[in-house]
Structure formats: structure tokens, C-alpha cells
Amino acid sequence: VRFLDWHLERLVTGCERLKINLRDVDPLRLELRQAAAAAGEGLIKVIVTRGEAVARGYGISGTEVATRLVFRYPLPPDNGVAAREGIQARVARMRYGENELLAGMKHLNRLEQVLARSEVPAGDAAELLVFGSSGQLVSGTMSNVFLVQGGRLRTPRIDRCGVAGVMRRVVLHHAALAGLSAEECTLTPDDLAEASEVFVTNARIGIWPVSTLDGRALNVGAVTRRLQALLAPMLENPVDAPGHAQ
Amino acid sequence: VRFLDWHLERLVTGCERLKINLRDVDPLRLELRQAAAAAGEGLIKVIVTRGEAVARGYGISGTEVATRLVFRYPLPPDNGVAAREGIQARVARMRYGENELLAGMKHLNRLEQVLARSEVPAGDAAELLVFGSSGQLVSGTMSNVFLVQGGRLRTPRIDRCGVAGVMRRVVLHHAALAGLSAEECTLTPDDLAEASEVFVTNARIGIWPVSTLDGRALNVGAVTRRLQALLAPMLENPVDAPGHAQ
């Protein structure tokens, strides 16, 4: 399972922050390896819920035990065009609400992502970039976002909203190993307008360059290509990947 | 079913805003009446989901048809002490994120309410009052909130976050009918600190005065008592209630 340790690390952290009693994560780790072995190539989705409640309402009793669900899907068809030629993206009108207690988590409250995604048909934008209510760039609806400005790699901080994507972490990790200057910072609409390269990431797609942003053509540039090349072996062979337990 | 029309009105509006295809609401109305007739006294909870998706991801195909679920619960024990003597409440440390596209809806993304509620055990606070990320008072975790200042009734606007509670609407409606000055406005921590009366509302509890706020004793005053008296017949006999179809 690609980047399994980093996925589970985020899951465990998220459960701790939400006071979800996941107990030992090792049974889930084993289930995922077994599901992956049975699937060959495919997608696995994990949902952890707080578990059965003792009463109605928003209160937590502290006695709930998490329920885990593991779903297996065939790998969606991908002819590599998006990674090679880039995607059309748009800036969403909707802005994400901000709550530091939820920032970074991949939780299931995803109404904002659904609403942002519904602004534009998939044929008009493979992804939408979304700002936060304070005006800073956050992410896509299903991806993290990176900009290249003056040769420097930059990605939004995820301390107010957004998801700490595993592929975001992989990109930051390998950029650092390769000596590429990379920083997490606050990014404005001007930063986005002035970026020489823009790309989005998630664990399924890897890196998708943005070749058109709100109708403006963007260069699929050297930094994006270099990162794609650095990550390619890992996406093909998970054993070489960071976050992969030996 | 108490205030059935107003509950359904909010549900229909919420589905429209979320692009959930509920189609005709009348079958649900009928189901609720039947469930209520079978239950006698009790709680009914309705959940509407967008329905089965044709694909993974956040995109809406437009062909989904909503699923509705109707749950019936016994009425929780209530000895009337909270309504009579008031409740202990606290101000939550957590603040709600703000998104005008979600404001007012009773949707199912309730992680913030769960987190706020988990700050304090139920024994230490029957409700927590929550501010928004911009600093304005929003609501409780499961209730709307009203203040009395200089004899005037005031409740937070719900244009950035919060739920358009049916009991909130009932209170505003009957305050107006009774000639009580009532307004929806932006309320600050100072407003809360200076309020002579504070109470919270929801469709189940009616009006609960706040008698202790963060340890400070509050008067259960004349405006709160007058509103409780105005609403009492309606809570006992739904046929007299607004939003009740004849």
C-alpha cells in the first residue's frame, strides 16, 4: 500500500484530535495489506467512525469504540494525459470556513468541498482552487496545491483549514532531499496570479500540473517536471516510497 | 407534529441550497404524521441524504435522488427543572468556521458542534455558547441563543454560520406578535457580558433560561418568563402552533 505509514499516521492523529477511540491501529494496517494483496492494483478507502453512541446528541460518552470500514475500488482509468499535459483549473467562488481544531484532518465533513466542486462541471475544470474565509489560498477540493515563484516551491499552510495531504508531504519531503527550496506559507490571490507554475497533488493522482487557470495558459515548467520525475519511481514501486514500512 | 410546516420549509430550502433532489416533500410529510400518530409523544428525527452516487468523489451528477430516513425516539425524561430554574452554560473556546453558503442550514456536518460540546462535561454545562471565527456570537451547540439588553430581545444573525432553528423563528414570531422589540444582529462578547437575561432555544427544549454563565449568576428575568408563557400553550398543543398546517 503506497505511503501506508504516512496515511495511518495522519489517521491516528486525526482520531486523537477528534477523541475517536481507534485503539490499536495494527489490525487496520493488516486489513489494508490484505485488501491490497487481494486487489493487485486498485484504490482502497478507509472510513473510521466514532462508533455506536450510547445516547442522541453531540456529546461523547468516552465509551464509544471506533468502527472501521475498508472499501476497495478498481483503479479509475488514467491515460496519463493530466499528468503529462496538465489540467484546466478554476478558482472557486466559495471560500472555506476556518477552524484550527479541524485544520489538516481528513475528516468526513466535506460539504464545502461538494459545494465548491458543484460550481463548475468537471469538463470545464478538473479541479477548483479554493481560498479561505480570511482570503488566503488553501487547496483544491480534492487536492493540495503548490506554486512556483522565482524558482521557489510554495504551498499553503494548513493551520486554519485544508487537509494535510500525504502526497503534499511526499512532495515537500522529496523537494527538500533534492535541494529544492520549499516552504509552507500564506499565499494570496496575487501570489497565485504571479506564479510561474502551479500544480495539484493527491495520493491517487500524484502531481497534476495546472496548464490553464481561469482561462489563463500556464507553463508546465521545470520545477513541476523535476518533481514528477523524482516521484515517478515511488508511484510505480511503493517499496521505495517514504512512509512505506519495510 | 409540532411546527411541522416550518421544519419542512427549512428542510426544503436546505436541500435546494445543497442541490439535493428531494422531489416532492409531501410523502415525507405524510410519513412524519403517521410516525407521530403511532408514537403518541416522542421525538422524530429526519435525515435526508443526497442519495446513491454514480461515482466516487465530490462531484454531483445531477441524477442522484435523495434518500430519506425517519427515526423515532421516546421523549427524553424532562422534569421541567431546566425550563423553570435555568441551566448552567459556558462559552466554548472553539469558534465556528464561517461559510455563508452553509449558514442557516441544519446539515449533517456537525464536527464543530461535537468538538465544542466535548470541551466540558454535561454536568458542568447543559449547553456551550459558541462564537464565530470573526468574533461574533453564533449559537449554542444544539440551540439558538437570545439575549435581553435594555428590555430588548436580540439574537445573532445567522448569515455566516449557525442554524435557522425553528424554535428561534417561533420566538421571534411570537415576540413580534406580543409587541416585544426583537432584532437579529451582530453580538459581541461584550453584549453577552452585559445581557440582563440569556436563554437558549430549540424545538425539543423550547426555552431554557441560562441561570449561570461561566460561573456568573444570571437573572431569569421578565422577558424570558413572558416568552415562556406565550409559548407554553403551543408546546402543549401543537394545533395552535405557527407552522402547523390545519
Contacts between the chains, C-beta under 8 A, distances in Angstrom:
chain1	res1	chain2	res2	distance
A	18	B	111	7.2
A	18	B	114	7.7
A	18	B	115	7.3
A	19	B	118	5.9
A	43	B	56	7.8
A	45	B	56	7.7
A	56	B	43	7.8
A	56	B	45	7.8
A	56	B	73	6.5
A	56	B	76	7.8
A	57	B	117	7.7
A	57	B	142	6.6
A	58	B	110	6.5
A	58	B	113	4.7
A	58	B	114	4.8
A	58	B	116	7.9
A	58	B	117	4.2
A	58	B	141	5.5
A	58	B	142	6.1
A	59	B	117	5.4
A	59	B	118	7.4
A	59	B	122	5.8
A	60	B	114	6.9
A	60	B	117	7.5
A	60	B	118	5.2
A	73	B	56	6.5
A	76	B	56	7.9
A	94	B	99	7.3
A	94	B	101	5.6
A	95	B	99	6.9
A	96	B	97	7.5
A	96	B	99	7.0
A	97	B	96	7.5
A	97	B	97	2.7
A	97	B	98	5.1
A	97	B	99	4.1
A	97	B	102	7.4
A	97	B	133	7.1
A	97	B	161	7.0
A	98	B	97	5.1
A	98	B	98	7.4
A	98	B	133	5.2
A	99	B	94	7.3
A	99	B	95	6.9
A	99	B	96	7.0
A	99	B	97	4.1
A	99	B	112	6.1
A	99	B	133	6.9
A	101	B	94	5.6
A	101	B	112	7.8
A	101	B	115	5.5
A	102	B	97	7.4
A	102	B	111	6.3
A	102	B	112	7.1
A	102	B	115	7.7
A	107	B	111	5.9
A	108	B	111	8.0
A	109	B	109	3.8
A	109	B	110	7.6
A	109	B	111	4.8
A	110	B	58	6.5
A	110	B	109	7.6
A	111	B	18	7.1
A	111	B	102	6.3
A	111	B	107	5.9
A	111	B	108	8.0
A	111	B	109	4.7
A	112	B	99	6.2
A	112	B	101	7.8
A	112	B	102	7.1
A	113	B	58	4.7
A	114	B	18	7.7
A	114	B	58	4.8
A	114	B	60	6.9
A	115	B	18	7.3
A	115	B	101	5.5
A	115	B	102	7.6
A	116	B	58	7.9
A	117	B	57	7.7
A	117	B	58	4.2
A	117	B	59	5.4
A	117	B	60	7.5
A	118	B	19	5.9
A	118	B	59	7.4
A	118	B	60	5.2
A	122	B	59	5.8
A	133	B	97	7.1
A	133	B	98	5.2
A	133	B	99	6.9
A	133	B	133	6.9
A	141	B	58	5.5
A	142	B	57	6.6
A	142	B	58	6.1
A	161	B	97	7.0
